[in-house]
């Protein structure tokens, strides 16, 4: 049994929170460049120029990429031969969030849903655990902003609606969202499972690199078909028109009940902030 001190978890999580909010991932930068080159409209090209300037300034100054530094969302793969010492793993993660958002001068957005009183330290984090073989701990972090999250939806389709029903719902959702989620967006699509599990699949899909094709060729083809369909909407960068409404579509699919077809669409803004660390 391998032991990991809680303080190592705290320091790692704090560092992830700060870095994710300051440094845009390389895959998103590459997508900006490729999409900017493909745009014809001057307004669309100008938006991409400003987005590039924004992430360069964030890197130079240490200021956040966006004032909305998000709720802290984690997917944690826990090896069955790992034990965290000194503190419960969930609490160590929360303590890391407290430290990271304080030390990084990041906005705390977590509040009581009814009174709207700010919690003050951006906890509790949203943590999804999965037990895996081995003696490693893999922590994936996402800073999830409110604007894009508000545009996300979950529905229960009839099985007969199938792939055409999925496409129709996703395209309609993005058309209704318009400029609200700060496009160009990234879409996480969860298909299958149950009413509660489909949104988790959709959120987890957003952790995948834009460059990563789905290992199943059929699902990879679905992702590309949806991406092309959404981009035909013409909403464009920041809703000013253009070819790039969406940078990428990522689908995660699981078996479901024979009477159901759960579908979740988790919308991510262009500032897709995430980090992954293995301990």
N, C-alpha and C positions, 0 to 999 in steps of 0.2 A: 504494500500500500504506500503510494507516494503522498507525502504531506506538503501542502502549499500554505505558507503563512497568510493570514487574512490581510496583513498590511501590504503584501505584494499585489493582492487583488485590488485593494483600495487605490494604490498608486497607479496601477495599470489602467483602471477604469477612469480615474481622474485625467490621466494623460490622453486617453482616447476621446473623452468629452471635449477637451480643449482642442486637440489636433483636428478632429472631425469638423469642428465649427470654424476653423481657420483655413484649412487646406482642402480645396476641392480635389476629389480623386482624379487620377490620371485618365481613366476611361471616359469620364465626363468631359474633361478638357479636350480629348481627342474628338469626341462627338461634336463639341462646339465648333472646332475647326472644320471638320468635314461638312457639317450642315451649313455653316456660314458660306463656304465655298460654293455650295449648291444653290443658295438662294439667289433670286433675281431682283426682288424688291429691295430698294435702298433702305427702307425702314427695317426690314428683317436683318439685313447685314449690319445696320447700325446697332440694333439690339445685341447681336452677338459680339460686336466690338465692345459695347459697354459691359456685357457679362464677363468678357475676358479681362477688361480693365479692373472690374470689381474683384475677381479672384486674385489678380496680381497685387492689388492694393492690400487685400487681406493678408497675403503672404508677407508683404513688406512691413506692414504696420502691426500685425498681430491682432487686428480687429476682426470680429466675426464676419463671415461671408454675408450673413443676413441678420437683421435685428431680432428676428424670431429664431432663437437658438433651440427651439423645440422641446418636446417632451423626450425623455431618455428611454429608448426602446432597445432591449437586448435579446439576442438569441444566444443561449449558452449551452454548448455541448460538454457534458460532464463525464469524464472517463470513469468507469466503474472501479478503477483502482486508484482514485484520487480522493483525498480528504483535506478539506480546508480547516486549518487549526486557528484557534483564537477567536473565531467569530463565525456565525452562520453565513453561508455563501451569499444568500440574498441580501442580508444586512451589510455585508462587505461591499457588495455592488452599490447599494444605496449610499453607503458612506463615501464611496468613490465618486458618485454623482454629486453629492454635497460638496466634496472637496474640489472637484473639477469645475463646477459651475461657479463656485466662490473664487477660487484662485485664478480662473480664466476670465473673470468679470463678465460672465455670460448671463443673459436674462433668464430669470426664473419664471416659468410660465405655468407651473402646476398650481391649480386653485380648486377650492371647494365648488362642486358643480352647481350648488344652489345659492350659497351666499356670495360666491365669486371671490371670497377672501383668498389671497395668495398664500400658499403653503410656506413660501419663503426660501426653500432650498432645492426645488425641482424634484422632490421625491414624493411618493415612492416611484421608483422606476418601473417601467413595464417590462417584466422579465419572463421569457419563455425558456424553460429548461428541457433538455433532452439527454437521457442517459445513453452513453455510447461505450464501446469497448476501449480499453487502454488506460493509460495513466496521464493523459493530457487534459487540459481545460482550454476550450476554444470559446472566446468571447467575441461576438459580433455586436457592434453598437450602431444605432442610427439616431440622429437628431431629427425628430419628425415635427415639422411645422404645422400650425393650425390651418393655414389657408388651403393647403393641398389636402390635408386630412378631412376637412369639411366637405370636400368634393367627392369623397369616397362613398361607395354604396355596397350593400349586400342584398341579395334577392334569392328567392327559391323558385327556380324555373321548373316547368313541367319537363319530365324526361323527353317527351316528344319534340320539344323545342330545339334540343340538341345544339350543334355547333352554330347553326344559323341564328338561333335564339341568343346564344352567348355573344356573337358578333353584334347583333342588333342592340343588345343592352349596353355593351361597352361603348359603341359608337355614339349612341344616344346620350350616355352619361357624359362623355367628353364634349359633345355638342352643347349640352346644357351647362356644363361647367364653364365653357368659354375661356375668358382671360383670368378667371378667379384663382386658379391654382398656380399662377405665374409660369405659363408655358415658355419654352417647350418642356413638357412633362415626361415622366417615366411612369409606366403603368405596371403594377403588380397585380396579376390576375390569379385568384384562387378558384379552382374548379374541383368540386367533390367534397368528400368529408361530410360534415354536418353544418348546420346554421352557424355554430360558433367556431368551427375549425376552418371553414373557407376563408374568413378574413385573416386568420393567422398565416395560412398558406400565401395569401396575397401579400401580406407584409414581408414574409420571409423571401418572397420572390424579388423584392426590391433590394435585397442584399447582394444579388448576383451582379457581376460586372456586366456592363453594356456590351463588352466584347465577347462574352461567354454564350455560345450557342447551347440550347438545351440538348442534353445527351440523347434524347429520343427524337429522331428526325421528324416524326409526325408532329410532335409538339413544337419543335423548332419552326416548322413550316407554318403552324398556326400563329406563332408569335409574329412572323414576318407578314402574314396576311393581315393580321389586326393592325400592325404598325402602318402598313400602306393605306389601309382603310381610314384610320384615324387622321393620318396626314393629309388625306384628300379633303378634310373638313376646311382647310385653309385658314384656321384660326391664327396660326403662326406664332412666332416669338412674341411674348407679352401681349398676345391678342391683336397685334397690329397687321396681321396677314402674312402669308408666306407659305413655304412648303413644309416647314418644320413645326408642327404642333406637338409632336412627340418624338423623343430621342430613342426610346426603346420600349418594347413590351416583353415582360417576363411572366411566364405561366408556370404555376406549380399545380399539379393534378394528383388527386388521390381517389380511391374507390369510395362510392357513396351508396346509400340505400337505394334499392331498385325503384322506389317510388319517388325519388327526389333527384334534383340537379342543382345543388347549391352553387352559387356564383358570387364572388366578391371582387370588387374593383378597388384597389388601393392606389390612389393618385399621389405621385411624388412630384414636387416642383423641380425646376431645372437645377436647383442647388441641392443635389443628392449627396448628403453628408453622412458618410459611414466609415467605420474603421473595423478591422478584424485583427485579433491578436491570439496567438496560441501560447499557452504557458506550460 
